[in-house]
C-alpha cells in the first residue's frame, strides 16, 4: 500500500510538472529577423549605399576611364606592333605593362577602400537594427529573437516591424 501511494503521488507530481512546463512553453515567444532584408529594404541601409556611391563615384569613373585608355593603347599597339622597329616595340610594350600594373594597383586600392567603407557603413546599420530589434522584442515581450534560421514560420518574422521602426526614425 505504501508503494502504491508513493507511485500515485509521483504520478500526480509529474503530471503537475508537465502541465506547468506546457503553460510556460505557451508563454515563451520567439521572433525572427532577416538581416538580408534589413540591408536591402531599410532606409538607413539605402542611405548608406547612396553615401558610398557618392563618395566613390569619382574614383570609379577615373578607373573606368583609365581602363578604357589602357585597352585603347593595347589595341593600338597590337595594330602597330608588326610595323614598329624592335626597340620602339619593346619600349611601347614596357609602357603598356607599366600602365597595366598601375591600373591594377589603383583598382585594388579602390576595392580595398570601398570594402572598408562598406563594412563601416553596414556596421552602423547593423548597430541601429540591433537596437530596434531589442526595442521591438522588449515592447512586444519576445523571449528570444533569432537572426539566422533554416525555416521560419511567417508568424514569427518581425522583420517588417523592425524595418518600419528603422524607417520611421523611432529607434531609441
RATA-V112209 format. One record per residue. RES is the residue in one small letter. PSI is psi in degrees with one decimal (NA if undefined). D_LAST is the distance of its C-alpha to the last C-alpha in Angstrom with 1 decimal. Layout:
BEGIN
RES	PSI	D_LAST
RES	PSI	D_LAST
END
This chain:
BEGIN
x	-41.9	64.0
x	-41.4	61.7
x	-42.0	60.5
x	-41.7	59.9
x	-41.4	57.9
x	-41.9	55.8
x	-39.8	55.0
x	-45.1	54.1
x	-40.7	51.8
x	-43.2	50.2
x	-41.1	49.8
x	-43.5	48.2
x	-44.1	45.7
x	-41.1	44.8
x	-41.8	44.4
x	-39.7	42.1
x	-41.2	40.0
x	-42.9	39.8
x	-43.0	38.8
x	-43.0	36.1
x	-38.1	34.8
x	-40.5	34.8
x	-42.4	32.8
x	-39.3	30.2
x	-33.5	30.1
x	-28.1	29.5
x	-13.4	26.4
x	118.6	24.9
x	130.6	22.3
x	137.4	21.9
x	164.6	19.7
x	143.0	20.1
x	136.9	18.1
x	109.8	20.1
x	-34.3	18.9
x	-45.6	21.9
x	-39.5	20.8
x	-45.0	17.3
x	-28.3	19.2
x	-37.2	21.6
x	-23.4	19.8
x	141.8	16.2
x	-32.5	16.3
x	-36.8	14.5
x	-42.3	17.4
x	-39.2	19.9
x	-40.2	18.9
x	-41.7	19.3
x	-43.3	22.7
x	-41.7	23.8
x	-43.4	23.1
x	-41.3	25.2
x	-43.5	27.9
x	-42.2	28.2
x	-35.1	28.3
x	-0.9	30.9
x	-38.5	32.9
x	-47.1	35.5
x	-37.1	36.3
x	-41.9	36.5
x	-41.7	38.9
x	-41.2	41.0
x	-42.2	41.2
x	-45.0	42.3
x	-42.7	44.9
x	-39.3	46.1
x	-41.2	46.4
x	-40.4	48.4
x	-43.2	50.6
x	-44.8	51.2
x	-42.9	52.2
x	-44.7	54.5
x	-39.1	56.1
x	-42.0	56.6
x	-43.3	58.2
x	-42.0	60.4
x	-43.8	61.5
x	-38.4	62.3
x	-41.9	64.5
x	-23.3	66.2
x	-43.7	66.6
x	-25.8	69.9
x	-4.4	71.6
x	146.5	70.2
x	152.1	72.2
x	-47.7	71.1
x	-43.0	69.8
x	-38.6	67.8
x	-43.8	66.4
x	-42.0	65.2
x	-47.4	63.7
x	-34.9	61.7
x	-42.5	60.7
x	-41.5	59.3
x	-41.8	57.5
x	-42.3	55.8
x	-44.4	54.9
x	-41.9	53.4
x	-41.9	51.5
x	-43.6	50.2
x	-43.4	49.2
x	-41.9	47.3
x	-45.9	45.6
x	-40.7	44.5
x	-46.8	43.2
x	-39.2	41.1
x	-41.3	39.8
x	-45.2	38.9
x	-43.1	37.1
x	-47.9	35.2
x	-41.5	34.1
x	-45.1	33.0
x	-43.7	31.0
x	-45.6	29.5
x	-40.9	28.5
x	-45.7	27.0
x	-38.6	24.9
x	-43.0	23.9
x	-39.7	22.9
x	-47.9	20.7
x	-44.0	19.0
x	-34.4	18.6
x	-40.9	17.2
x	-42.3	14.4
x	-43.5	13.8
x	-41.9	14.2
x	-44.1	11.6
x	-44.1	8.9
x	-42.1	10.7
x	-37.5	10.9
x	-41.7	7.3
x	-39.7	7.3
x	-45.5	10.7
x	-41.7	9.9
x	-48.0	7.5
x	-43.7	10.6
x	-42.3	13.0
x	-42.8	12.1
x	-30.5	12.0
x	9.8	15.2
x	48.0	16.8
x	141.1	17.6
x	-26.4	19.6
x	134.5	19.7
x	124.9	18.1
x	151.7	20.5
x	-24.2	20.2
x	134.7	24.0
x	153.3	26.7
x	-41.3	30.2
x	140.9	29.8
x	128.8	27.1
x	129.3	28.0
x	-24.6	26.0
x	-17.0	25.0
x	-6.5	22.8
x	116.1	21.1
x	13.5	17.4
x	-43.7	17.2
x	-41.1	17.4
x	-41.3	14.5
x	-45.7	12.3
x	-43.1	14.0
x	-43.3	13.6
x	-41.9	9.9
x	-45.0	9.9
x	-30.2	12.7
x	-15.3	11.4
x	15.2	8.6
x	17.2	6.3
x	136.0	3.8
x	NA	0.0
END
